[in-house]
Amino acid sequence: MKDVPAQPRRRTGGRTRLLLGGVLAAAITVSSVAVATLAHADLSGPPGTTLKAAAERSGRYFGAAMGGDRLNDNGFLTIANREFDMMTAVNEMKPDATEPNQGQFNFSAGDAIYNWAVSHGMRVRGHTLAWHAQQPRFWANLSGSALRSAMISHINGVMAHYKGKLAYWDVVNEAFAENGSRRSSNLQATGNDWIEVAFRTAKAADPGVKLCYNDYNIENWTYAKTQGVYNMISDFKARGVPIDCVGLQTHFTGGSSLPGNFQQTLSSFAALGVDVALTEADVTNAATNQYQGLTQACMNVPRCVGITTWGIRDSDSWRGSENPLLFDRNSNPKAAYTAVLNALNAASTTVPGTTTPPSTPTSTPPSSTPPTSTPPSTPTSTPPSTPPSTGEPGACTATYRTVNSWGGGYQGEVTVANNGSGTLNGWTVRLTLAAGQTLANVWNGVNTGTTGTISVRNASYNGSLGANASTTFGFLVNASTNTAPGVVSCTSP
Ligand code: XIL
């Protein structure tokens, strides 16, 4: 989707905080239910009539993400319990939620989701330990070795609490830029080795959980960012940095829809010796062919272990105005649901190690042919084409709303509407962020600037707006205070 996100100090400094965190955490316990194991794959069984049953036939899972507020939403819980066997917390296990103040860990919100999920037979993906967004506020005041130590202490503190409980951890989230180099961030500024330090720390903290790198816009094999992440994983594998999986977020928008080479991307990562998973799938207007295609690509790659959608119903989605999920606001499954269910049931490969008996695998081994080509990047957001306009010019208006906010930032959305009678051929919205706020991610638009007055112009696919048409773009902001940005202007060429 979109345009969105030194040597480590030894752990001596962090130990004290870790112990303190352990004491605080002791009052809040996670369920003692052991990590559930998957049912054995059996492709000869009857087709599944739910997403999880259909996925389990081939040893895979079908997951969803939920926020803590959904624990009081029976409509959500009913579908979750019926259809899903893996759960991710939307925000509750992120660094700002689990360590709001240095050395003070708070697992209550994460545990509530965890406990609900495991008591309903699900496994849980941990999301996430180190990220440029949704950081604890105190990280903003740290840099260099102090920030590096804080990251290590954070990983140790959180992973100690969930040790032995989770199936996967997204250890590092969104560390690459669109051009395939590292994203600049305060963590990156601590030294290029911050990612491997995070993984080595995680491995020592909980040797049993699978450790993943997670990112968006890495679905298209020919895209520079995909190649950048691929090269890092390849390097980690060559040097023995512990990494078990790559999560492809699979947020598909009008500008980064399902690429034709998605299966090649999955099999190429898998050939490095990691599991792959689709971790946050959502597709603009739930395009049936894209949901079908993304599912089929996963089913065709033995080490593609499962798919998670980022929410269940459109009303749960962080991209709610794009109606991107498999269930509508009335909890009815969409056509895309049926397409996904059928594609899961049509799987012809099983996840290695899940077949019965284990000694007679029926799965196709992963391709061992490493990719040889590194094609040039194909950016998903190119400058708008400006077809000749006809009639009266369009009139651009921009309306801001806050979708969500938390201790260290917020998610915003701007609706760009054409109130004129002609067509709007491209638009640019200028916003002013309050002091201390930094833009972290933008999607469905292309930003210039990250602080103060920023501008966001249309992406390649949403610049043309007919009379009365509208579109939205979204963004994440890291902030010390969550003052909403001011809309300065909306202009069109
Ligand atoms: C999103 C949540 O869904 C929103 O509630 C929050 O406002 C912002 O973060 N990539 C990720 C997820 O890895 O953590 C993000 O979740 C969506 C993009």
Boltz pocket constraint, residues with backbone or C-beta under 6 A from the ligand:
constraints:
  - pocket:
      binder: B
      contacts: [[A, 90], [A, 91], [A, 173], [A, 249], [A, 280], [A, 318], [A, 403], [A, 404], [A, 405], [A, 410], [A, 411], [A, 476]]
      max_distance: 6.0
